[in-house]
């Protein structure tokens, strides 16, 4: 039996993220950091409703993670980085990742939405997905330029909303978008 097949049959552990301290962790990243490197058992990380202002990275050596939010409008991960496309709010580099009910936002980037038309519109990536066999269900990706970097691997998006203005979905991955809302808009005030 292969490691990935064995992992799918074993029970998984669950951790809870809650900003108010009523869970196992206060940040999403600290819950991910607790997963052992080269993990072969599924780990479910349940994220309670709230806006988590943090950059989140699932490293390549941490596969078999399930992130479960309380809905893309109720559970959001927001970050304000705009220095390059390599600074996303959420970065998933590991294989075998499942994400449900989360919103990934760079649309609220203080640089692009600072109320000043003097700022040049720059990439503010909401999510980069580079691991193989990654699935998103009921998630939202919101940004302005370069919202979703569907970089490499095979990915599945179901009932997701992806919105942005310039090149809002880009990359070289092989992906299926089923029953998704793709909204390329341009705010004339930017």
Secondary structure, 3 states (H helix, E strand, C coil): CCHHHHHHHCCCEEEEECCCCCCCECCHHHHHHCCCCCCCCCEEEEECCEEEECCEEECCCCCCEEEECCCCCCEEEECCCCCCCCCCCEEECCCCEEEECCEEECCCCCCCCCCCCCCCCCCCCCEEECCCCEEEECCEEECCECCEEECCCEEEEECCEEEECECCEECCCEEEEECCEEEECCCCCC
